[in-house]
Amino acid sequence: MSRGPNDLFGDNAVRCGVNWDASWRLQSKDGSPFNPTGWSARSEGRKWVLDPALLFAWSTDPQPGEGHIVYTTEDIDGKTYYRIHLQLAPDDSSAWTWARMYYDIEMTAPDGRKVRPVPGGWMEVSPDSTRS
């Protein structure tokens, strides 16, 4: 398996049973800040890209059992950039038993247009073996 720039391994791997957050800066094709106000987002994790079975999902409007997607801002050289975050609470991942999954993120504009701001990648999972 080759590793791409958005693969979450090593320090970025999911540590099950703890709070976890991964984020990416949102930029337009020309590198300027992209403002996601009004956009929704969803991410899905699967054993492999085309696997019909969903392992886990994140959303800006999460349903029970889903992780959160949130937007934050950061100021760089006088410009406000936005970041998109995938977040997990300890209960979200404590029962996971798989070692990795493929994910991507899809954002939907208010008019229905869809974009993928982050190319998909592999997510390494460090399962939680301690149960107390």
N, C-alpha and C positions, 0 to 999 in steps of 0.2 A: 504494500500500500504506500503510495507516495503521499507526502504531506504538503498541504497548500498553506497560503498565508492566513487563512481563517480557521485552520484546524486548532482545536482547543486541547492541547496536550501539556504535560509537565505542570508548571505553575498555574496554567489556565484550566486544567482538567476539573471536571465536576467532582467535588468531594461530597459524597452522599451523607445526608444527615446533618449538614451544616448550612448556614446561609452562604449563597454563591451568587456571583454577579459577573457577567462578561459584557463588555460594551465596545462599540465602534463609533467613530465620528461619521456624521452624515454630511456628505459634500456633493455638490453638483458635479457634472462631468468636467467643468472648467476649474474645479477645486474651490469654488466659492461655497460659503455656508448654505446648507439646505435646511429650510424651516419646515418641520413636520406637523405644525399645528393643523389640527383637523384630520390628520391621517390616522388610520388604524393600522395595526400590525399583527401578524401571526407568524409563528414559527412551529415547525413540526420536526420531531426526531424519529428516525426509523433505523432498523438494522442495516439497511442498505438503501440506496437512492430510490429505487422503484418498488420497494417492499410495500404492499398494501396495508400491512399491520402498523398502526401508529403506536409508538412506545410512549411518547410524551408530547405535550403541546404547550406553547406559551402564547399569550395574547395581551393586547392592550385592554381587552374586556374579558378577562379570564373567567371561564366556567369552573365549577368545583373540580378540583384535581388538576388544574392547569397552573403553570407558572405565569409570572407577570412580565410584560414588556412595558418599560417606561422610557420616557424621553427626559434628558437633562440638558443643561447648557453649560458651556465653558467659554471663557473669554480668552482669546489668543490674539495678541497684537492689535487690540482694539476692535476685534470682530467677535461676534457671538456665534459660536458653533453649537450644534446640537449633537447629542450622543444618543444612540439607541442601546438599551440594556436588556439582556435576558437575565431574569432573576429567579432564584429558587429559595424557598424556605426549607428548613430541615425536614418537615413532614412531606414536602413534595418529592424528595429523592430518597428518603431513608429506606424504602422497600425495593429500590431498583436493584436488579441482579445482573444486568448486562454490563459488559466491559467497554463498549463504545456504541455510538450511534451517529448517523448522518443527519445533519440539520441544514436548514436554510431559513431565511427570513423574507417574508413578503409584506410589503406595505401597500395599503389601499387608500387612494385619494378620495376626497368627498365626492368627486364625479365618477368614481368607480375604476379609474386607471390603476393598474398594479405595477409595482416596481420591486426589484430585489436589490436593496441597497448594499447587501453584503453577500458575496458569492458563498455558496454552501461550503460546508466543510465537515470534518469528522470531529466528534466530541468524545474524548476519553473519559471514562467514568471509573472512579475509585469507590467501589461499593462499601457500604457501612456494615461491618461484621459485628460490631458491638451492639447488643440489644439490652437496654436496661429499663 
